[in-house]
Amino acid sequence: MIRSISLGVALAVMGVASASANEYESRLSALAQAEIAAIASSPEVIAAVRAQNAETASYDQSRIDQLDQTWRGEVGATGQTMISEVLSRPASQYLANERESSAGLFTEIFVMDSQGLNVAQSDVTSDYWQGDEAKWQDTFGNGPGAVHISEIEEDESTQTFQSQVSMTVVDPDNGVAIGAITVGVNIELIE
């Protein structure tokens, strides 16, 4: 279970009461501009987003809702046809490797297309459509260079504090926004 808390409360609980919210947010922003940007612009991510955009560009809201409902029904179920297909994609394997190589800094990584649908992910997300959430709306919706940093949340199952850092995925050939990436960051491990 994940519980959202204010940045000040999280910092106090972590024993970082002397750090200001702005100081902490700047570290997350710097992480977005470096490591997260490198993942977002990788050939694996760009190719996967381009391919899915070609497939999903014509989807209407009814089709998107149907896919999201199917995904949600598979979360925690034994039959996970749709989830398994997404997790077996090369881009998902790339994201899982990036999460693993972060030594616990990244708790999850997922990439969305121009509709807000999951393209690839390191771990199973609770839903398939992110298009109704700030992580997609405030990045893809605002174009290249946009970054969204969520409130810090306590993941009670892992006892870690994390923030989701999201940014626009940009086509390197023309500079156009083609999707978005979200990375869960264990804030206790940020330097």
C-alpha positions, 0 to 999 in steps of 0.5 A, a space after each residue: 500500500 502506498 500512502 502519500 505524504 507531504 515532502 516536509 513530513 517525509 523528510 522529517 521522518 527520514 531524519 532530513 528535517 534540515 533539507 528544504 523541499 526546494 533543495 530536495 526537488 532540485 536533486 530529483 530534477 537533476 536526476 531527471 535531466 541526467 539518468 532518467 533522460 538517458 533512459 528516455 532517449 535510449 534506442 530501445 525506448 524510442 523504437 518501442 514508443 514509435 511502434 506503439 504510437 503507430 498502432 494506438 494512434 487511432 484508438 478512441 476512449 472506448 478502446 482505451 477504457 477496454 484495454 485498461 479494464 482488461 489490464 486491471 482485471 489481470 493484475 493479481 490474477 493467474 492469467 495475465 496474457 496482456 501483462 505478460 505480453 508487455 513485460 516480455 517486450 525487449 523495451 520492458 526487459 531494458 527497463 527492468 535491467 536499468 531498474 536493477 542496475 540502479 542498486 535500489 535507487 529506481 523502484 519502477 520504470 514505465 514508458 507511455 505512448 502518445 495516448 498515455 498507454 503503457 508501452 514498456 515497464 520494469 514492473 507491473 503497474 496497477 493500470 494500463 492507461 496513465 493518460 488521466 494522470 499528472 505523470 502523463 498530462 504534465 509531461 507529454 501534454 506540455 511537450 519536450 523538456 517537461 518534467 513532473 515530480 510527484 509528492 513523496 509517498 511511503 510504500 508501506 510494503 517496502 518501507 521506503 519513501 519514493 517520488 515518481 519523476 516523469 518526463 516527456 519522451 522526445 523523438 530525436 529525429 524531429 524533436 516532437 513529443 511522442 510519449 512519457 516516462 515515469 521512474 519511481 525514485 527511492 529518495 532515501 538513496 538520492 545523493 
